[in-house]
């Protein structure tokens, strides 16, 4: 079963008033379907995936989850260190077809 989710893309165009436009993704992974917010940071290299993730986490309440998709091969190490240093929980980490997926719970 697929669920329609809203997410920001790395290059999300800004609409009037500086509000990012939302895109809709059909996501079949259980982690993405259970996440409170999903961001696709494909194509971005260090340090941008961490910086965009930090910005997205700032919009969430404590205990909410963020599902992140990246293509930078350094992100598994970077996200583990980021979560360790900031106190956020790295709930799930996986890779599929050159994409890295992370489920992070905000502290």
N, C-alpha and C positions, 0 to 999 in steps of 0.2 A: 504494500500500500504506500503510495506517495503522498506527501503532505506539501501543500504550497507554503513556502516560507518567504519572508522578506529578508533581504540582505543588502549590504553596501558592497559595491565593487571597488576595487582599488582606485579606479579612475572615474568614480561616480561624478557625473556632471552636476554642477551646482545650478539649482533653479533660482527663481526669484526669492529674495530674502535670505540667500545663503543656505537654504535647506537642501540637503543632498536628496537626489531623486532615488526612490527605491526601485529595485529590480525584483522580480519574482523568480524563485528557483524551485524546481521540483527536486526534492532531496529524498532519497530512499534510505539513507542511513539512519539507524535508530538514534544515534547521538545527535545528528543534525535536527531530527524531528523533535527531540526532547529539549533542545537548547532554547533559551529565551531570546537569543539574538545570534545571527549567523553572518560572518563576513568572509568574503573571498578575496584573498590577497595574492592570488596567482600572478606571477610575473614580477613581483617586487622582490628585491634583494636586501640583505642586511644593511642597515638596521630598520628599514621601513616596516617589515611585518611586526616587529616588536612594538614600534612606536604606534602603529595603527591599532594594534591589539590593546595597548595601554589606554588609548583614547576611547575605544569602544567599551572597555571595562569601566571606565569612569562614568558611563551613562547607566550602568546597571546597579541594582541594589545588592546588598550583601546576600550571598547564597544563590543568586541567579547565575545562569551559565551562558557561556559564549562558545560557539562552534566556529573554528577558524580553519580555512583551507589555504595552503601555501604551496609554492613550487620550489622555493629556495632550499637546496639540500642541507643547508646549515640550520634550518629551523628546528629540527628535533632537539639538537643540543641547546640552541638559543632559548626555546620555550621552556625546557626543563630548568635551565638556570634562571630565567625570568620568574617562573613560578616559585622556585625555591627562595629567591631574593625578595620577592614582594609578598609572599604569604598566600598567594592564590593557589588553589588546588588544580593540578593537572590531572583531571579525572580520566581522560582517555587520550591516547596518541596512536595513530596508525598511518600507514601509507598505502596508496593504491595508484598504480599507473603514473608514477612520478609526481603525485600530489600527496601532500602531508596534511593530515587532519588532526585537530586538537580540540578537546572539550575542556574548557577551563571554568572552574567555579570561583566566583569572586569571594574574597575573604570578608 
